[in-house]
């Protein structure tokens, strides 16, 4: 899962600044139901190819 908070933030910003709304209508189109609002959208999925693990430091390198 990956958060996509930029869409609702830009929709609110355009509304509060009186800017021509682009993100609000696009977000409503994605939702598909005018009685719903996006609070915190997420992108979900799974990899279609195998990937390498992210490098991590050992705990002894982080905790002093």
Residue pairs with C-beta under 8 A, 6 or more apart in sequence:
1 42
1 43
1 44
2 42
2 43
2 44
3 40
3 41
3 42
4 41
4 42
4 43
5 40
5 41
7 23
7 26
7 27
7 38
7 41
8 23
8 27
8 37
8 38
8 39
8 40
8 41
10 23
11 21
11 23
11 24
11 27
13 19
14 20
14 21
14 22
14 23
14 24
15 21
15 24
27 38
27 41
28 34
30 38
30 41
31 37
31 38
